[in-house]
């Protein structure tokens, strides 16, 4: 992704939301402060977040929406409208999340990152973020047509309650499946694959659920899905780079997470934009 396009990502989501609001008769003003859009007719405030799919180590894709510390102060705005884009800049999914939900997840961390799975066929269906944020996916922008302040607040609180309850229900379901897996003789490597978790996270959940933390010997693999070594990966990256593939394409072809690919590209002194790209298109 070019630097110019990176700067436009947020605007693509903002323009989409403004256009959809205009279709239902809501005028919005872009202010780019703690929140992004002011709906002056009814005094509503929206924070816009936009994300392209990011590839995880497990080769699954997620949308990642980041919220700063000041955006998690109670009543910083009304709703966060999170726009998930496809790589061709079309809109995949829109999540409308109450600011109260974010405020209740405030902690000492400087930033809060909400990661939501991108729906692509079948994937693990217990306690995954796609199901967790289902209520926020079902809300329409017509929620901002509400004129009555008390009613508007009640709807925000109701949606927050649904998200929190959904989170609690899925966590309970996850705990049950996790305990059953190990009770039936499951092993750590299988759990990592089954639940899409890292070694350290599996150990943490075992401790949290009152199980023995010791998991026996486990040799960490540099990549979960790529079969070769680090040197093999670098050679494959270089070959694909010379053919004109972008970093995102390389991630998908080799099934290596974005951070790993970025790190190895830096070690190979490869620029962010592939100069061989034009040659590939010819």
C-alpha positions as a printed NumPy array, in Angstrom:
array([[  0.   ,   0.   ,   0.   ],
       [  1.462,   3.384,  -1.   ],
       [  1.975,   6.155,   1.528],
       [ -0.566,   8.286,  -0.345],
       [ -3.179,   5.539,  -0.13 ],
       [ -2.475,   5.057,   3.59 ],
       [ -3.365,   8.681,   4.219],
       [ -6.624,   8.237,   2.286],
       [ -7.824,   5.086,   4.081],
       [ -9.617,   7.001,   6.841],
       [-11.183,   9.35 ,   4.311],
       [-12.564,   6.472,   2.222],
       [-14.535,   5.252,   5.24 ],
       [-15.586,   8.771,   6.182],
       [-16.838,   9.603,   2.683],
       [-18.808,   6.354,   2.563],
       [-20.545,   7.066,   5.882],
       [-21.267,  10.699,   4.945],
       [-22.808,   9.568,   1.649],
       [-24.993,   6.953,   3.382],
       [-26.098,   9.503,   5.991],
       [-26.981,  11.964,   3.253],
       [-29.236,   9.341,   1.628],
       [-31.434,   9.316,   4.744],
       [-31.399,  13.113,   5.104],
       [-28.663,  13.547,   7.713],
       [-26.08 ,  16.272,   7.144],
       [-22.645,  15.779,   8.702],
       [-19.661,  18.062,   9.252],
       [-16.101,  16.701,   9.296],
       [-14.141,  18.132,  12.245],
       [-11.259,  15.647,  12.855],
       [-10.883,  16.104,  16.619],
       [-11.637,  13.527,  19.361],
       [-14.418,  12.446,  16.997],
       [-14.699,  12.881,  13.22 ],
       [-18.266,  13.724,  12.239],
       [-20.726,  16.114,  13.865],
       [-24.381,  15.521,  12.952],
       [-25.507,  19.031,  13.812],
       [-29.245,  18.571,  13.182],
       [-29.612,  16.326,  16.249],
       [-26.33 ,  16.979,  18.053],
       [-24.908,  13.482,  17.481],
       [-21.171,  12.73 ,  17.378],
       [-19.439,   9.965,  15.409],
       [-15.872,   8.671,  15.487],
       [-14.876,   7.026,  12.174],
       [-12.482,   4.075,  11.977],
       [-11.467,   2.358,   8.748],
       [ -9.464,  -0.814,   8.173],
       [ -8.377,  -3.129,   5.401],
       [ -8.166,  -6.862,   6.212],
       [ -4.948,  -7.806,   8.002],
       [ -3.574, -11.342,   7.815],
       [ -2.93 , -13.084,  11.133],
       [ -0.345, -15.809,  11.736],
       [ -3.16 , -18.361,  11.353],
       [ -3.781, -16.98 ,   7.838],
       [ -7.174, -15.64 ,   8.936],
       [ -8.017, -12.005,   8.222],
       [ -9.139,  -9.391,  10.717],
       [-10.224,  -5.766,  10.646],
       [ -8.294,  -3.786,  13.27 ],
       [ -9.763,  -0.573,  14.725],
       [ -7.629,   1.475,  17.126],
       [ -8.93 ,   3.827,  19.828],
       [ -6.724,   6.234,  21.752],
       [ -6.935,   6.81 ,  25.491],
       [ -8.874,  10.083,  25.176],
       [-11.421,   8.391,  22.889],
       [-12.237,   5.952,  25.712],
       [-13.124,   8.629,  28.246],
       [-16.845,   8.267,  28.963],
       [-19.027,  10.366,  26.611],
       [-16.145,  11.36 ,  24.306],
       [-18.641,  10.84 ,  21.455],
       [-21.804,   8.808,  20.831],
       [-20.839,   5.986,  18.487],
       [-17.792,   4.641,  16.696],
       [-18.668,   3.714,  13.122],
       [-16.073,   1.175,  12.013],
       [-15.813,   0.549,   8.284],
       [-14.156,  -2.652,   7.07 ],
       [-12.921,  -2.301,   3.494],
       [-12.056,  -4.931,   0.92 ],
       [ -8.695,  -4.552,  -0.822],
       [-10.458,  -3.021,  -3.846],
       [-11.773,  -0.205,  -1.583],
       [-15.37 ,  -1.485,  -1.614],
       [-17.121,  -1.73 ,   1.759],
       [-17.202,  -5.203,   3.313],
       [-18.871,  -4.558,   6.686],
       [-19.87 ,  -1.617,   8.9  ],
       [-19.885,  -1.918,  12.704],
       [-21.664,   0.686,  14.839],
       [-20.255,   0.47 ,  18.376],
       [-21.477,   2.612,  21.307],
       [-18.782,   4.747,  22.925],
       [-19.961,   3.457,  26.32 ],
       [-18.776,  -0.03 ,  25.297],
       [-15.31 ,   1.379,  24.595],
       [-15.294,   3.366,  27.85 ],
       [-16.139,   0.227,  29.851],
       [-13.083,  -1.45 ,  28.282],
       [-10.799,   1.379,  29.343],
       [ -7.611,   0.264,  31.077],
       [ -4.007,   1.342,  31.528],
       [ -3.131,   0.542,  27.915],
       [ -2.478,   3.598,  25.801],
       [ -4.537,   2.286,  22.881],
       [ -7.422,  -0.151,  22.605],
       [ -7.461,  -2.259,  19.456],
       [-10.634,  -4.052,  18.466],
       [ -9.964,  -6.911,  16.053],
       [-12.9  ,  -8.453,  14.22 ],
       [-12.643, -11.489,  11.944],
       [-13.385, -10.99 ,   8.268],
       [-16.016, -13.523,   7.207],
       [-14.435, -15.747,   4.562],
       [-16.113, -19.15 ,   4.393],
       [-15.881, -21.365,   7.475],
       [-13.774, -20.526,  10.483],
       [-13.647, -21.308,  14.188],
       [-17.057, -20.465,  15.612],
       [-16.66 , -20.432,  19.408],
       [-15.903, -17.079,  21.016],
       [-14.717, -15.494,  17.762],
       [-14.937, -11.766,  17.267],
       [-17.206, -12.   ,  14.213],
       [-19.983, -13.47 ,  16.368],
       [-19.081, -11.268,  19.324],
       [-19.796,  -8.055,  17.399],
       [-22.91 ,  -9.323,  15.617],
       [-25.199,  -6.771,  17.402],
       [-23.009,  -3.895,  16.14 ],
       [-23.296,  -5.248,  12.608],
       [-27.081,  -5.312,  12.722],
       [-27.504,  -1.626,  13.594],
       [-28.208,   0.783,  10.75 ],
       [-27.208,   4.424,  10.359],
       [-30.88 ,   5.311,  10.752],
       [-30.182,   5.168,  14.507],
       [-28.962,   8.75 ,  14.062],
       [-32.445,   9.859,  12.989],
       [-33.51 ,   9.685,  16.646],
       [-34.465,  13.186,  17.858],
       [-35.316,  12.367,  21.468],
       [-32.168,  12.518,  23.595],
       [-33.472,  10.129,  26.276],
       [-34.507,   7.553,  23.67 ],
       [-31.163,   7.921,  21.874],
       [-29.316,   7.251,  25.149],
       [-31.498,   4.234,  25.956],
       [-30.704,   2.69 ,  22.568],
       [-26.987,   3.221,  23.141],
       [-27.169,   1.572,  26.553],
       [-29.239,  -1.306,  25.19 ],
       [-26.717,  -2.016,  22.418],
       [-23.835,  -1.793,  24.91 ],
       [-25.615,  -4.313,  27.14 ],
       [-26.129,  -6.681,  24.181],
       [-22.435,  -6.504,  23.219],
       [-21.298,  -7.126,  26.801],
       [-23.738, -10.025,  27.227],
       [-22.675, -11.504,  23.901],
       [-19.053, -11.263,  24.979],
       [-19.835, -12.989,  28.289],
       [-21.853, -15.788,  26.624],
       [-19.144, -16.514,  24.045],
       [-16.416, -16.516,  26.704],
       [-18.423, -19.056,  28.717],
       [-18.843, -21.194,  25.592],
       [-15.119, -20.924,  24.858],
       [-14.178, -22.019,  28.381],
       [-16.402, -25.087,  28.088],
       [-14.907, -26.093,  24.711],
       [-11.347, -25.394,  25.899],
       [-11.691, -27.552,  29.022],
       [-13.396, -30.343,  27.084],
       [-10.609, -30.35 ,  24.513],
       [ -7.873, -31.02 ,  27.085],
       [-10.078, -33.37 ,  29.123],
       [-10.395, -35.553,  26.023],
       [ -6.617, -35.789,  25.638],
       [ -5.953, -32.72 ,  23.502],
       [ -2.402, -31.393,  23.244],
       [ -1.042, -27.862,  23.092],
       [ -0.157, -27.874,  19.387],
       [ -3.637, -29.108,  18.549],
       [ -5.187, -26.46 ,  20.84 ],
       [ -3.219, -23.72 ,  19.098],
       [ -4.667, -24.821,  15.776],
       [ -8.163, -25.598,  17.087],
       [ -8.638, -22.311,  18.927],
       [ -6.355, -20.106,  16.775],
       [ -4.162, -19.17 ,  19.758],
       [ -0.435, -18.819,  20.428],
       [  1.501, -21.034,  22.853],
       [  1.634, -18.364,  25.572],
       [ -2.109, -17.677,  25.298],
       [ -2.959, -21.369,  25.638],
       [ -0.827, -21.499,  28.808],
       [ -2.524, -18.381,  30.167],
       [ -6.01 , -19.825,  29.628],
       [ -4.979, -23.102,  31.28 ],
       [ -3.859, -21.152,  34.347],
       [ -6.986, -18.964,  34.282],
       [ -9.252, -22.034,  34.133],
       [ -7.462, -23.797,  37.007],
       [ -5.472, -26.293,  34.93 ],
       [ -1.793, -27.177,  35.218],
       [  0.284, -24.687,  33.286],
       [  3.078, -27.126,  32.42 ],
       [  2.524, -28.182,  28.823],
       [  5.611, -30.289,  28.239],
       [  8.259, -29.553,  25.681],
       [  7.224, -27.343,  22.814],
       [  9.547, -26.098,  20.104],
       [  8.437, -22.715,  18.861],
       [  8.105, -22.537,  15.102],
       [  9.001, -19.294,  13.329],
       [  5.817, -19.603,  11.26 ],
       [  2.69 , -21.617,  11.962],
       [  1.695, -22.466,   8.374],
       [  4.883, -22.021,   6.333],
       [  6.83 , -25.295,   6.149],
       [ 10.357, -23.99 ,   5.576],
       [ 12.958, -22.192,   7.693],
       [ 13.526, -18.449,   8.01 ],
       [ 16.185, -18.577,   5.293],
       [ 13.794, -20.493,   3.014],
       [ 11.14 , -17.842,   3.633],
       [ 13.534, -15.034,   2.748],
       [ 14.474, -16.773,  -0.502],
       [ 10.804, -17.259,  -1.403],
       [ 10.009, -13.625,  -0.546],
       [ 12.832, -12.419,  -2.782],
       [ 11.627, -14.584,  -5.689],
       [  8.058, -13.361,  -5.373],
       [  9.26 ,  -9.759,  -4.985],
       [ 11.244, -10.005,  -8.221],
       [  8.085, -11.256,  -9.949],
       [  6.29 ,  -8.056,  -8.867],
       [  4.139,  -9.303,  -6.002],
       [  3.15 ,  -6.881,  -3.229],
       [  3.743,  -7.615,   0.455],
       [  0.059,  -8.454,   0.925],
       [  0.183, -10.949,  -1.944],
       [  3.348, -12.5  ,  -0.511],
       [  1.632, -12.933,   2.874],
       [ -1.224, -14.824,   1.231],
       [  0.943, -16.973,  -1.04 ],
       [  3.414, -18.038,   1.679],
       [  0.845, -17.992,   4.52 ],
       [  3.109, -15.907,   6.739],
       [  1.755, -13.147,   9.019],
       [  2.115,  -9.515,   7.951],
       [  4.547,  -8.559,  10.753],
       [  6.877, -11.448,   9.858],
       [  6.834, -10.527,   6.167],
       [  7.434,  -6.845,   6.968],
       [ 10.344,  -7.746,   9.251],
       [ 12.005,  -9.946,   6.634],
       [ 11.438,  -7.345,   3.91 ],
       [ 13.31 ,  -4.83 ,   6.07 ],
       [ 16.157,  -7.313,   6.547],
       [ 16.265,  -7.819,   2.771],
       [ 16.246,  -4.008,   2.286],
       [ 13.085,  -4.193,   0.161],
       [ 11.112,  -0.929,  -0.133],
       [  7.463,  -0.79 ,   0.918],
       [  6.266,  -0.419,  -2.683],
       [  7.486,  -3.011,  -5.166],
       [  9.211,  -1.316,  -8.168],
       [  8.748,  -4.567, -10.125],
       [  4.958,  -4.194,  -9.904],
       [  4.648,  -2.368, -13.247],
       [  6.722,  -5.04 , -14.927],
       [  4.327,  -7.707, -13.634],
       [  1.332,  -5.936, -15.155],
       [  2.912,  -5.738, -18.64 ]])
